[in-house]
Every structure is written in C-alpha cells, then in structure tokens.
Amino acid sequence: MSRFERIKTLIEDQLAPVHLEIEDESHQHAGNRTETHFRLVIVSPLFEHDGLLARHRRVQALLHAEQEGGMHALSLHTFTPSEWLARGSSAAPSPACAGQNH
C-alpha cells in the first residue's frame, strides 16, 4: 500500500471527514522525491470542539509513523463543516518550497 493510501485510510477511519483532499506535492520540491510532501484538507465534525493547534496535533499523531518513515513535509488545512462552508469550500495552497534540501 502506498503512503498516499495509508494516509487516506487513517484519516477516513479516525476522523470521519465529510471532505478530504490529499495531494502529493513531492514533485514541487528539489530532488527526485516521491510521497514525501503532502497537502491535506480535512473537513470533519470531530474538529468542532478543537482549536487549530489541537486539530493539527491530532492529525500529526495519526501520521506519526509516516513521518518516522520518510514523510518530510505536511501542509495541513483542518476545518469544521461550518468553517468549510464559510470559506467557500476552499483552502489556501501550500507555500513554495523553502530550499534545495526540502
């Protein structure tokens, strides 16, 4: 199973998202990288009582094994369903790569 598929399964199983986007952005970074840089947009009712930091910690904890296994970067966009609708159902793009070793 690919890292993309493992991430998708974990997020779906643990966070019950009503909307999920997973983008492998590895090709935008220096070197011949595959499945090392990801952008996730997660909309879940389970985030209703969590602040932004708690949401990010929750996702980071779910994906700890992936980070230990070579995932280098993770761009997280986490929303409740009402926040997602208020934003017009869109999230900001990831920032540009910071350097050659990223």
Buried (B, 14 or more C-beta within 10 A) or exposed (E): EEBBEBBBEBBEEBBEBEEBEBBBBBEBBEEEBEBBBBBBBBBBEBBEEBEEEEBBEBBEEBBEEBEEEEBBBBBBBBBBBEEBEEEEEEBEEBEEBEEEEB
